[in-house]
Amino acid sequence: MKAMILAAGFGKRMKEVTKKLPKSLISIGDKTLLERTIENLVTFGIKEIVINVSWLSELIMSQIGDGTKYGAKIHWSEEVHPLETGGGIYKALDILGNKPFITINGDIWIKPQAIKLLLDNYKVHMPGLLLLAKNPDHNSQGDFSIESGLIAYETPRHTFAGLSILSKQLFELHDPSIKKFPLIDIFNLWIEKKDLFGIYYQGPWFDVGTKERLLECESYVRYFEDI
C-alpha cells in the first residue's frame, strides 16, 4: 500500500510561524511533523509515499529528499497554487495507482497505532475508511457519526482526524473539470450513497493548526510521549 501526506497548505492561521516555515516542518519534540509521519508509515511497511507541496515547497523537498534516509521512496506532487485536500489527491492519483492508499494530513500529530487501526479494519470492498477521533475544543460539535460502520451525519458526531484509507474508486464520481476542491465534497457523495466507512480512534490526536494547538501538542508530548 502507498500513502499520501497532504502538505501543500499555506498555514494562514499561524502566519507568525509559517511565514518562513511550513506547518509540516514544525518540530514536536526532536522531529518535525513530516518526519514523524514518514517514520510511522514506514514502521507499518508503507514505504512508497507521495507528498504534495506548494507553499515553501523547495524547503520541504530539500529537507526530506528522496526518502532514502527514512527507508522510504518519496514522490513529490508540486502544486503551483494549492488545490485543497481533494484536488491535491486527485492530481496525484496517477502516482498513487489503482490500489487503496493511506492519506494523512501533514499538520497532525497522532500515535502510530492509529495507522495500524486503519490497516486492521480496512476491507477491499470499502471505497474509503475514515478515522474519527474525540472532538477537540475547536470542533466541539464534531464532523460525522458512525452508524453500523458507515459515516453519517447523525449524533453524536466525532471529528475526522485527517487520516484515512481511500480508493481510486472514491473519485469516480468527481467532475474532472474541477481541479481545486476539498475532500469533504467527495465524502458527501459517498455518504449519500451510504457507502463510506468509519472507525473510531480513542488515542491522542492533535491538529496543529493554530499556535495554541501547537503548544497543547508540545505539552502533551513533553509529559506523556515517553510513557
Residue frames as qw, qx, qy, qz and C-alpha x, y, z in Angstrom:
[[0.000, 0.887, 0.461, 0.000, 0.00, 0.00, 0.00],
 [0.376, 0.356, -0.024, 0.855, 1.16, 3.55, -0.78],
 [0.229, -0.717, -0.486, 0.444, 0.43, 6.68, 1.21],
 [0.258, 0.632, 0.178, 0.708, -0.07, 10.37, 0.55],
 [0.358, -0.505, -0.400, 0.676, 0.83, 13.11, 3.00],
 [0.168, 0.847, 0.371, 0.342, -1.02, 16.38, 2.43],
 [0.535, -0.489, -0.105, 0.681, 1.50, 19.19, 2.97],
 [0.345, 0.398, 0.378, 0.761, 0.52, 21.90, 0.47],
 [0.185, -0.870, -0.455, -0.030, -1.36, 24.29, 2.78],
 [0.239, 0.716, -0.120, 0.645, -0.38, 27.89, 3.49],
 [0.521, -0.324, -0.576, 0.540, -0.88, 27.74, 7.26],
 [0.007, 0.645, 0.178, 0.743, -2.76, 31.05, 7.28],
 [0.592, -0.744, -0.210, -0.228, -3.80, 30.76, 10.93],
 [0.766, -0.509, 0.051, 0.389, -0.16, 30.52, 12.05],
 [0.497, 0.831, -0.021, 0.248, 1.37, 33.30, 9.98],
 [0.237, -0.880, 0.398, -0.107, 3.91, 34.23, 12.64],
 [0.689, -0.340, 0.632, 0.100, 5.28, 30.67, 12.50],
 [0.742, 0.300, 0.567, 0.194, 4.60, 29.58, 8.92],
 [0.294, 0.918, -0.092, -0.251, 5.76, 32.72, 7.15],
 [0.189, 0.718, -0.663, -0.100, 9.18, 31.08, 6.86],
 [0.101, -0.212, 0.966, -0.109, 8.43, 27.51, 7.90],
 [0.583, -0.147, -0.565, -0.565, 5.69, 25.20, 6.54],
 [0.716, -0.423, 0.235, -0.503, 3.47, 23.61, 9.18],
 [0.986, 0.042, -0.162, -0.027, 4.70, 20.14, 8.25],
 [0.636, 0.374, -0.415, 0.533, 8.26, 21.16, 9.20],
 [0.399, -0.698, 0.260, -0.535, 7.32, 22.34, 12.68],
 [0.420, 0.208, -0.838, 0.281, 9.19, 20.28, 15.26],
 [0.742, -0.515, 0.003, -0.429, 7.35, 18.47, 18.04],
 [0.861, -0.402, 0.260, 0.170, 9.97, 17.08, 20.36],
 [0.385, -0.533, 0.548, 0.518, 13.04, 16.11, 18.35],
 [0.345, 0.183, 0.776, 0.495, 11.29, 15.52, 15.00],
 [0.286, 0.117, -0.185, -0.933, 9.24, 17.52, 12.54],
 [0.707, 0.212, 0.403, -0.540, 5.62, 16.53, 11.98],
 [0.729, 0.521, -0.307, -0.320, 6.50, 15.38, 8.47],
 [0.254, 0.463, -0.841, 0.121, 9.47, 13.26, 9.54],
 [0.381, -0.096, 0.783, -0.482, 7.42, 11.60, 12.25],
 [0.769, 0.342, 0.181, -0.510, 4.61, 10.81, 9.84],
 [0.613, 0.534, -0.557, -0.170, 7.01, 9.28, 7.31],
 [0.067, 0.359, -0.887, 0.282, 8.66, 7.15, 10.01],
 [0.570, 0.052, 0.602, -0.557, 5.28, 5.99, 11.33],
 [0.796, 0.430, -0.094, -0.415, 4.22, 4.89, 7.85],
 [0.460, 0.520, -0.719, 0.006, 7.49, 3.05, 7.25],
 [0.317, -0.281, 0.792, -0.439, 7.01, 1.23, 10.57],
 [0.711, 0.230, 0.543, -0.383, 3.97, -0.49, 9.05],
 [0.584, 0.067, 0.698, 0.409, 5.69, -1.31, 5.76],
 [0.390, 0.855, 0.341, 0.016, 4.31, 1.68, 3.85],
 [0.569, -0.407, 0.245, 0.671, 7.47, 2.85, 2.14],
 [0.270, 0.300, 0.486, 0.775, 6.24, 4.47, -1.06],
 [0.092, -0.700, -0.487, 0.514, 4.88, 7.89, -0.18],
 [0.255, 0.604, 0.346, 0.672, 3.52, 10.81, -2.19],
 [0.248, -0.581, -0.362, 0.686, 3.79, 14.27, -0.64],
 [0.283, 0.766, 0.373, 0.441, 2.05, 17.25, -2.22],
 [0.426, -0.447, -0.149, 0.773, 3.70, 20.63, -1.72],
 [0.260, 0.824, 0.329, 0.382, 3.08, 24.25, -2.67],
 [0.201, -0.950, 0.117, -0.207, 3.95, 26.89, -0.06],
 [0.242, -0.752, 0.612, -0.036, 7.74, 26.84, 0.56],
 [0.979, 0.158, -0.006, -0.131, 7.91, 23.62, -1.43],
 [0.603, 0.581, -0.468, 0.282, 11.67, 23.80, -2.03],
 [0.223, -0.570, 0.604, -0.510, 12.32, 23.94, 1.71],
 [0.854, -0.131, 0.353, -0.358, 10.23, 20.83, 2.34],
 [0.916, 0.384, -0.115, -0.008, 11.70, 18.91, -0.59],
 [0.388, 0.658, -0.543, 0.349, 15.29, 19.76, 0.32],
 [0.397, -0.493, 0.610, -0.476, 14.84, 18.66, 3.93],
 [0.865, -0.015, 0.406, -0.294, 13.11, 15.36, 3.17],
 [0.021, -0.481, 0.775, 0.408, 14.85, 14.49, -0.10],
 [0.560, 0.126, -0.668, -0.474, 14.04, 11.23, -1.84],
 [0.824, -0.371, 0.022, -0.427, 13.20, 9.47, 1.42],
 [0.739, 0.272, -0.586, 0.188, 16.26, 7.21, 1.49],
 [0.114, 0.365, -0.644, 0.662, 17.28, 8.32, 4.98],
 [0.597, -0.149, 0.385, -0.688, 13.88, 7.20, 6.28],
 [0.304, -0.013, 0.950, 0.075, 13.85, 3.90, 4.41],
 [0.480, 0.626, 0.517, -0.333, 11.17, 5.26, 2.09],
 [0.345, 0.198, 0.530, 0.749, 10.70, 6.29, -1.53],
 [0.106, 0.637, 0.354, -0.677, 9.23, 9.78, -1.80],
 [0.301, 0.482, 0.563, 0.599, 7.30, 11.09, -4.82],
 [0.053, -0.388, -0.229, 0.891, 6.70, 14.84, -4.92],
 [0.194, 0.662, 0.652, 0.316, 3.48, 16.32, -6.31],
 [0.222, -0.210, -0.097, 0.947, 4.05, 20.04, -6.78],
 [0.113, 0.782, 0.609, 0.070, 1.13, 22.47, -6.91],
 [0.270, 0.371, 0.063, 0.886, 1.68, 25.99, -8.24],
 [0.399, -0.354, 0.158, -0.831, -1.43, 27.00, -6.31],
 [0.220, -0.056, 0.902, -0.367, -2.79, 24.75, -3.55],
 [0.405, -0.115, -0.682, -0.598, -5.59, 22.51, -4.84],
 [0.655, -0.356, 0.266, -0.611, -7.08, 21.82, -1.38],
 [0.518, -0.295, 0.788, -0.151, -7.29, 18.34, 0.09],
 [0.788, 0.360, 0.477, -0.148, -9.43, 16.71, -2.59],
 [0.559, 0.812, -0.139, -0.087, -7.75, 18.40, -5.53],
 [0.102, -0.726, 0.681, 0.000, -4.31, 17.53, -4.23],
 [0.611, -0.103, 0.783, -0.062, -5.12, 13.83, -4.01],
 [0.728, 0.586, 0.312, -0.169, -6.93, 13.86, -7.36],
 [0.337, 0.852, -0.381, -0.122, -3.85, 15.35, -9.06],
 [0.136, -0.572, 0.807, -0.050, -1.66, 12.59, -7.60],
 [0.880, 0.044, 0.326, -0.343, -3.90, 9.61, -8.47],
 [0.793, 0.524, -0.310, -0.024, -1.66, 8.50, -11.34],
 [0.182, 0.564, -0.720, 0.360, 1.27, 8.23, -8.93],
 [0.537, -0.262, 0.601, -0.531, -0.82, 6.52, -6.26],
 [0.130, 0.113, -0.945, -0.278, -2.02, 3.88, -8.72],
 [0.569, -0.234, -0.522, -0.590, -5.10, 1.69, -8.68],
 [0.563, -0.268, -0.742, 0.247, -4.77, 0.16, -5.22],
 [0.406, -0.868, -0.269, -0.098, -6.13, 1.69, -1.98],
 [0.493, 0.354, -0.312, 0.731, -3.81, 4.17, -0.27],
 [0.403, -0.623, -0.470, 0.478, -3.47, 5.94, 3.05],
 [0.173, 0.708, 0.076, 0.680, -3.95, 9.70, 3.24],
 [0.543, -0.572, -0.408, 0.459, -2.79, 11.74, 6.20],
 [0.061, 0.977, 0.070, 0.190, -2.77, 15.46, 6.83],
 [0.649, 0.353, -0.322, 0.592, 0.73, 16.87, 7.15],
 [0.056, -0.525, 0.313, -0.789, -0.17, 19.05, 10.14],
 [0.798, -0.466, -0.073, -0.376, -1.43, 16.41, 12.57],
 [0.037, 0.443, -0.840, 0.311, 0.29, 14.58, 15.41],
 [0.877, -0.149, -0.018, -0.456, -1.09, 11.12, 16.09],
 [0.584, -0.414, 0.698, -0.027, 0.13, 7.85, 17.53],
 [0.204, 0.327, -0.811, -0.440, 1.34, 5.22, 15.03],
 [0.237, 0.183, 0.930, -0.214, -1.29, 2.86, 16.43],
 [0.475, 0.552, 0.231, -0.645, -3.88, 4.92, 14.56],
 [0.395, 0.490, -0.613, -0.478, -2.37, 3.77, 11.27],
 [0.032, 0.092, -0.995, 0.037, -2.49, 0.16, 12.46],
 [0.385, 0.354, 0.649, -0.553, -6.14, 0.56, 13.45],
 [0.537, 0.565, -0.140, -0.611, -6.99, 1.65, 9.91],
 [0.310, 0.412, -0.813, -0.272, -4.97, -1.11, 8.28],
 [0.112, 0.004, 0.963, -0.246, -6.51, -3.79, 10.53],
 [0.381, 0.458, 0.625, -0.504, -10.08, -2.69, 9.78],
 [0.365, 0.509, -0.327, -0.707, -9.92, -1.84, 6.08],
 [0.673, 0.209, 0.709, 0.011, -11.73, -4.24, 3.71],
 [0.287, -0.052, 0.594, 0.750, -11.25, -4.29, -0.05],
 [0.092, 0.632, 0.708, 0.301, -14.94, -3.53, -0.74],
 [0.190, -0.806, -0.318, 0.462, -14.68, -0.14, 1.03],
 [0.433, 0.781, 0.135, 0.429, -14.40, 2.95, -1.20],
 [0.166, 0.613, -0.372, 0.677, -12.97, 4.70, 1.85],
 [0.673, -0.504, -0.502, 0.202, -12.38, 4.22, 5.57],
 [0.042, 0.759, -0.151, 0.631, -12.10, 7.36, 7.71],
 [0.515, -0.178, -0.634, 0.549, -10.54, 7.61, 11.16],
 [0.284, -0.781, -0.178, -0.527, -12.67, 9.62, 13.59],
 [0.465, 0.029, -0.592, 0.657, -11.43, 10.86, 16.95],
 [0.252, -0.660, -0.552, 0.443, -12.59, 12.64, 20.09],
 [0.193, 0.872, 0.262, 0.366, -13.82, 16.17, 19.42],
 [0.475, -0.028, -0.251, 0.843, -11.22, 18.81, 20.30],
 [0.041, -0.613, -0.411, 0.673, -12.28, 22.13, 21.80],
 [0.090, 0.403, -0.291, -0.863, -12.06, 23.90, 18.44],
 [0.442, 0.014, -0.663, -0.604, -14.50, 21.42, 16.85],
 [0.294, -0.095, 0.756, -0.577, -16.77, 20.51, 19.74],
 [0.739, 0.259, 0.179, -0.595, -19.73, 19.53, 17.53],
 [0.614, -0.101, 0.754, 0.209, -17.69, 17.05, 15.51],
 [0.207, 0.361, -0.556, -0.720, -17.93, 16.20, 11.82],
 [0.621, 0.040, -0.644, -0.446, -19.50, 12.76, 11.36],
 [0.727, -0.291, 0.481, -0.394, -21.18, 9.94, 13.21],
 [0.171, 0.252, -0.928, -0.214, -20.64, 6.22, 12.65],
 [0.749, 0.038, 0.260, -0.608, -23.81, 4.20, 12.08],
 [0.944, 0.089, 0.316, -0.041, -23.26, 0.43, 11.73],
 [0.706, -0.158, 0.396, 0.565, -19.78, 1.14, 10.46],
 [0.401, 0.597, 0.415, 0.557, -20.89, 3.78, 7.96],
 [0.199, -0.120, -0.128, 0.964, -20.11, 7.50, 8.04],
 [0.060, -0.715, -0.645, -0.264, -23.26, 9.58, 8.58],
 [0.045, 0.420, -0.114, 0.899, -24.47, 12.94, 9.87],
 [0.613, -0.613, -0.468, -0.170, -26.39, 11.69, 12.91],
 [0.144, -0.718, 0.442, -0.519, -25.47, 12.50, 16.52],
 [0.301, -0.858, 0.181, 0.374, -23.27, 12.24, 18.46],
 [0.697, 0.690, -0.124, 0.147, -20.60, 13.23, 15.99],
 [0.734, -0.454, 0.189, 0.469, -16.85, 12.77, 16.14],
 [0.127, 0.872, -0.268, -0.390, -14.05, 14.66, 14.41],
 [0.882, 0.441, -0.051, 0.159, -12.34, 13.46, 11.24],
 [0.652, -0.639, 0.204, 0.353, -8.72, 13.01, 12.31],
 [0.277, 0.831, -0.383, -0.295, -7.21, 13.71, 8.89],
 [0.151, -0.370, 0.908, 0.127, -6.24, 10.05, 8.41],
 [0.806, 0.279, 0.222, -0.472, -7.95, 7.61, 6.07],
 [0.386, -0.096, 0.820, 0.411, -7.62, 4.79, 3.58],
 [0.524, 0.579, 0.074, -0.620, -9.10, 5.77, 0.23],
 [0.649, 0.161, 0.672, 0.317, -9.52, 4.06, -3.11],
 [0.080, -0.100, 0.457, 0.880, -9.29, 5.44, -6.62],
 [0.082, -0.500, -0.818, -0.273, -12.93, 4.40, -6.94],
 [0.166, -0.654, -0.485, 0.556, -13.84, 7.14, -4.46],
 [0.035, -0.514, 0.158, 0.842, -13.02, 9.78, -7.07],
 [0.206, 0.241, 0.813, 0.489, -15.04, 8.24, -9.91],
 [0.030, 0.786, 0.616, -0.048, -18.00, 10.48, -9.01],
 [0.233, -0.672, -0.010, 0.703, -15.91, 13.65, -9.27],
 [0.521, 0.839, 0.157, -0.016, -16.23, 16.10, -12.16],
 [0.780, -0.061, 0.129, 0.609, -12.71, 16.09, -13.70],
 [0.284, 0.715, 0.155, 0.620, -13.09, 19.69, -14.89],
 [0.424, -0.869, 0.056, -0.250, -12.92, 20.81, -11.23],
 [0.655, 0.384, -0.495, 0.423, -9.27, 20.84, -10.20],
 [0.093, 0.271, -0.565, 0.774, -9.48, 22.53, -6.80],
 [0.664, -0.437, -0.293, -0.531, -11.85, 21.12, -4.20],
 [0.346, -0.478, 0.665, -0.458, -11.97, 19.93, -0.57],
 [0.160, 0.075, -0.984, -0.034, -12.12, 16.24, 0.24],
 [0.322, 0.257, 0.668, -0.619, -15.44, 16.73, 2.02],
 [0.554, 0.383, -0.203, -0.711, -17.08, 17.22, -1.40],
 [0.485, 0.214, -0.821, -0.212, -16.14, 13.65, -2.30],
 [0.004, -0.033, -0.890, 0.455, -17.04, 12.30, 1.12],
 [0.453, 0.251, 0.339, -0.785, -20.55, 13.77, 0.88],
 [0.605, 0.282, -0.497, -0.555, -21.22, 11.99, -2.41],
 [0.476, 0.089, -0.875, 0.032, -20.44, 8.63, -0.81],
 [0.135, 0.083, 0.703, -0.693, -22.21, 9.39, 2.46],
 [0.586, 0.233, -0.003, -0.776, -25.34, 9.98, 0.39],
 [0.683, 0.220, -0.626, -0.306, -24.81, 6.56, -1.21],
 [0.790, -0.478, 0.280, -0.264, -24.33, 5.05, 2.27],
 [0.951, 0.214, -0.080, 0.209, -21.01, 3.59, 1.18],
 [0.283, 0.675, -0.442, 0.519, -18.31, 5.46, 3.14],
 [0.807, -0.361, -0.452, 0.121, -16.96, 3.73, 6.23],
 [0.057, -0.778, 0.342, -0.523, -15.55, 4.94, 9.52],
 [0.769, -0.239, -0.524, 0.278, -13.79, 3.73, 12.64],
 [0.324, -0.911, 0.031, -0.252, -13.32, 5.45, 15.99],
 [0.645, 0.265, -0.455, 0.554, -9.85, 6.01, 17.45],
 [0.551, -0.784, -0.287, -0.016, -9.61, 6.60, 21.19],
 [0.718, -0.209, -0.095, 0.657, -5.98, 7.68, 21.44],
 [0.163, -0.730, -0.037, 0.663, -4.35, 11.13, 21.50],
 [0.494, 0.497, 0.482, 0.526, -4.55, 13.28, 18.38],
 [0.131, -0.706, -0.111, 0.687, -3.68, 16.90, 17.65],
 [0.491, 0.712, 0.335, 0.373, -4.46, 19.11, 14.69],
 [0.470, -0.438, -0.043, 0.765, -1.59, 21.60, 14.90],
 [0.311, 0.657, 0.491, 0.480, -3.48, 24.32, 13.07],
 [0.113, -0.928, -0.026, -0.354, -3.00, 27.26, 15.43],
 [0.227, 0.558, -0.591, 0.536, -0.30, 28.43, 17.81],
 [0.585, -0.391, 0.413, -0.578, -2.47, 27.44, 20.79],
 [0.979, 0.038, 0.030, -0.198, -2.96, 23.90, 19.49],
 [0.651, 0.509, -0.469, 0.311, 0.75, 23.63, 18.76],
 [0.106, -0.536, 0.591, -0.594, 1.51, 24.49, 22.39],
 [0.821, -0.202, 0.264, -0.465, -1.06, 21.95, 23.57],
 [0.942, 0.264, -0.206, 0.009, 0.56, 19.24, 21.44],
 [0.403, 0.571, -0.548, 0.459, 4.06, 20.15, 22.62],
 [0.424, -0.472, 0.502, -0.588, 2.91, 19.96, 26.23],
 [0.950, -0.045, 0.102, -0.293, 1.38, 16.51, 25.71],
 [0.831, 0.400, -0.334, 0.194, 4.48, 15.13, 24.01],
 [0.116, 0.631, -0.550, 0.535, 6.75, 16.58, 26.69],
 [0.463, -0.373, 0.566, -0.570, 4.90, 14.89, 29.54],
 [0.831, 0.031, 0.414, -0.370, 3.36, 11.74, 28.09],
 [0.709, 0.547, -0.363, -0.258, 5.03, 10.61, 24.88],
 [0.304, 0.467, -0.814, 0.164, 7.72, 8.52, 26.58],
 [0.551, -0.205, 0.609, -0.532, 5.27, 6.83, 28.95]]
